[in-house]
Amino acid sequence: MTESLAQRAEAVIREVAEEAILPRFRALGGSQIDEKTGPDDLVTVADREAEALLARRLLDLLPGSTVVGEEAVSADPSVLDRLDADAVWIVDPVDGTGNFVKGKERFGVMVALVRRGETVLGLVYPPTTGDCAVAEKGAGATFGGRPIWTRKGVGFERAYGDYSRQYVDEPLRSRFADALEGAGGSHAGRCSAWAYLEVAKGEADFVFQYQMTVWDHAPGVLLVDEAGGRTGMLPGGEPYRPIRQANRPMLCCGDAALWDAYAEALLR
């Protein structure tokens, strides 16, 4: 039986992780780690090599497509102009690089396929687990080949999620920190791949984001939405779009029916 594009993309991600990422996990030398914008914004030889391999192999899967990768954009911001193409692979080769450098398992590979401005395929692969999450537009979400669903019926006062306040500008930083005191709990996991995956698998209830780097969100938003959640921009709730946009708050809620209630609590 012929493999689907999703299956072939997953195979590519697994291959690249085995070749360029996992051999460097807990084995990086100081010369293999660089700062980009500062000490909290790191890049490693694994990030750069994995992105180069992913770009080449994903392009082979879909002739005529293009690639927007985190490290390519870091080197040349005009790469973001490719988001206007008909078929774009969006790549975050090692999401959670800070965790990766520290030897923590909370890192992952994120890949999305965007066609004419709409995310149609999202893959989130945390290599240390051995399983890959896959979402196709209108076809649901899986992890390790098994369907996954978000958690339902958890009110904001009992909800647990992921929120990294250091990426948020004041006065919103303080405002949202106060609002989240009314939730069941939150943590700053420093890895969008794991944050979205935990919501999609029903292990957490929300992800609250602010920094609109497209590679951090396109795969995970589709994953959660296909697993039964809802993602919307605050305050209005319009759907997330994988485009170049200014930083702004975005709420990803595991229970689509409770998105409005969560949003009201955050904006109170």
C-alpha positions in Angstrom: 0.0 0.0 0.0 1.3 3.5 -0.9 2.4 5.6 2.1 0.5 8.8 2.7 2.4 12.2 2.7 1.9 12.3 6.5 3.5 8.9 6.9 6.4 9.8 4.7 6.9 13.1 6.6 6.9 11.3 9.9 9.6 8.9 8.6 11.7 11.9 7.5 11.4 13.5 11.0 12.3 10.2 12.7 15.4 9.7 10.4 16.6 13.2 11.0 16.2 12.9 14.8 18.2 9.7 14.8 21.0 11.3 12.6 21.3 14.8 13.9 19.6 15.3 17.2 19.6 12.3 19.5 23.4 11.7 19.1 23.9 15.2 20.5 21.5 14.8 23.4 23.5 15.1 26.7 26.6 15.1 24.6 27.0 18.7 23.4 30.3 20.5 23.7 30.5 24.2 24.5 31.7 25.0 21.0 28.4 23.4 19.6 26.2 25.9 21.4 25.7 29.6 20.4 23.5 32.5 21.5 21.2 34.2 19.0 19.5 37.2 20.6 20.8 36.4 24.2 21.5 33.7 26.8 17.9 32.5 26.8 17.8 32.2 23.0 20.2 29.3 22.0 21.0 27.4 18.9 23.1 24.3 18.6 24.8 22.2 15.9 21.8 19.9 16.3 19.3 22.6 15.4 21.3 23.7 12.3 22.0 20.3 11.0 18.5 18.9 11.6 16.9 21.9 9.9 19.2 21.5 6.8 18.3 17.8 6.6 14.6 18.3 7.1 14.4 21.1 4.5 16.1 19.0 1.9 14.1 15.8 2.5 10.7 17.5 2.9 11.2 19.3 -0.4 11.8 16.0 -2.0 8.5 14.7 -0.6 6.5 17.5 -2.2 8.1 18.9 -5.4 7.3 22.6 -5.8 7.0 23.3 -2.1 9.2 25.6 -0.1 10.5 25.6 3.5 10.4 28.2 6.3 12.7 27.1 9.1 13.5 28.8 12.4 17.2 28.9 11.9 16.9 30.0 8.3 14.7 32.9 9.4 17.2 33.7 12.2 19.9 34.1 9.5 17.7 35.9 7.0 14.3 37.3 8.1 13.2 37.6 4.5 12.7 33.8 4.4 9.3 34.6 6.1 8.2 35.9 2.7 7.9 32.3 1.6 4.8 31.9 3.8 2.9 33.4 0.8 3.7 30.3 -1.3 1.1 27.8 -2.2 2.7 24.9 -0.3 5.1 25.6 2.6 6.8 23.3 5.1 7.2 25.1 8.5 10.1 23.6 10.5 11.3 23.9 14.1 14.1 21.4 14.2 14.6 21.4 18.0 11.8 23.2 19.8 12.9 23.7 23.4 16.6 24.1 22.6 17.2 25.5 26.2 15.9 22.2 27.6 17.9 20.2 25.1 21.1 22.0 26.1 20.4 21.3 29.8 19.9 17.6 29.1 16.1 17.7 29.8 13.8 15.5 27.7 11.3 18.3 27.1 12.2 19.1 23.5 10.8 18.1 20.2 10.7 18.4 16.4 7.8 20.4 14.9 6.8 20.4 11.3 3.7 21.7 9.5 2.5 21.8 6.0 0.6 24.9 5.0 -1.3 25.1 1.7 -2.5 28.5 0.6 -2.4 29.9 4.1 -4.1 27.0 5.9 -2.3 24.4 8.0 -3.3 21.0 6.6 -0.7 18.7 8.3 1.0 19.0 11.7 3.6 16.7 13.2 5.0 17.0 16.7 7.8 14.5 17.6 9.4 14.3 21.0 12.3 12.0 20.1 12.9 10.7 23.6 9.4 9.2 23.7 9.7 7.3 20.4 6.1 8.3 19.4 5.0 11.0 16.9 1.9 13.1 17.0 0.2 13.6 13.7 -2.8 15.8 12.8 -4.4 16.1 9.4 -7.0 18.8 8.7 -10.4 17.2 9.1 -9.0 13.8 9.9 -8.3 13.9 13.7 -5.1 13.5 15.6 -3.0 10.5 16.7 0.0 9.8 18.9 2.0 6.7 18.2 -0.7 5.8 15.6 -3.5 5.8 18.2 -6.3 8.5 18.3 -5.9 11.1 21.0 -8.5 13.4 22.5 -8.4 16.5 24.7 -9.8 16.6 28.2 -13.3 17.9 28.6 -15.3 19.6 31.4 -12.5 21.2 33.4 -13.4 24.7 34.5 -10.8 27.4 34.6 -10.5 27.3 38.4 -9.3 23.7 38.1 -7.5 23.9 34.8 -3.7 23.2 34.5 -1.6 24.5 31.6 1.5 26.0 30.1 2.4 29.7 30.2 5.9 31.3 29.8 5.6 34.8 31.1 9.1 35.9 30.1 8.0 36.2 26.5 5.1 38.6 27.3 5.5 42.4 27.3 4.2 44.5 30.2 1.6 45.5 31.2 0.1 42.3 29.9 2.7 40.2 31.7 1.5 41.2 35.1 -2.2 41.2 34.1 -2.1 37.6 32.8 0.0 36.5 35.8 -2.7 37.8 38.1 -5.4 36.1 36.0 -3.7 32.8 36.1 -3.7 32.8 39.9 -7.4 31.9 39.4 -6.6 28.7 37.5 -5.8 25.4 38.9 -2.1 25.8 38.1 0.4 26.5 35.4 4.1 26.1 34.6 6.6 27.4 32.1 7.7 24.3 30.3 9.8 26.2 27.7 8.8 23.9 24.9 5.7 24.5 22.7 6.0 20.9 21.2 5.3 19.3 24.6 2.8 22.0 25.7 0.6 21.4 22.7 1.0 17.6 22.9 0.0 17.5 26.5 -3.2 19.4 25.8 -4.0 17.2 22.7 -3.4 14.0 24.8 -5.7 15.2 27.6 -2.9 15.6 30.1 -3.3 19.4 30.4 -6.1 21.9 29.7 -4.6 24.9 28.0 -1.6 26.6 26.4 -1.4 30.4 26.7 1.0 31.9 24.1 2.2 35.4 23.2 5.2 35.2 20.9 3.9 34.6 17.4 6.8 32.7 15.8 5.0 30.6 13.2 7.1 27.4 13.7 6.2 27.3 17.4 2.4 27.2 16.7 1.4 25.9 13.3 1.8 22.2 14.0 0.6 22.3 17.6 -2.5 24.4 17.0 -3.7 21.9 14.4 -2.9 19.0 16.7 -5.0 20.4 19.5 -7.9 21.5 17.3 -8.1 18.1 15.6 -8.0 16.4 19.0 -11.1 18.3 20.1 -9.8 21.7 21.3 -10.0 25.2 20.1 -7.4 27.9 19.6 -8.2 31.5 19.2 -6.6 34.9 19.4 -7.4 37.2 22.3 -9.6 39.1 22.8 -11.9 38.3 19.9 -11.3 34.6 19.4 -10.5 34.6 15.7 -8.7 31.4 14.6 -4.9 31.3 14.6 -3.4 31.6 11.1 0.2 30.6 10.1 1.2 34.0 8.9 3.8 36.7 9.8 2.1 38.6 12.6 3.0 40.8 15.6 3.1 39.2 19.0 -0.3 39.0 20.7 -2.0 36.7 23.2 -3.4 33.4 22.0 -5.3 30.8 24.0 -5.4 27.1 23.1 -8.0 25.3 25.2 -8.5 21.6 25.3 -12.3 21.9 25.7 -13.6 23.9 22.7 -16.9 24.5 24.5 -15.0 26.2 27.4 -12.8 28.5 25.3 -15.0 31.6 25.9 -15.0 31.0 29.7 -11.2 30.6 29.8 -10.8 33.7 27.7 -13.1 35.7 30.0 -11.1 34.6 33.0 -7.8 35.6 31.4 -9.2 39.0 30.3 -11.0 39.8 33.5 
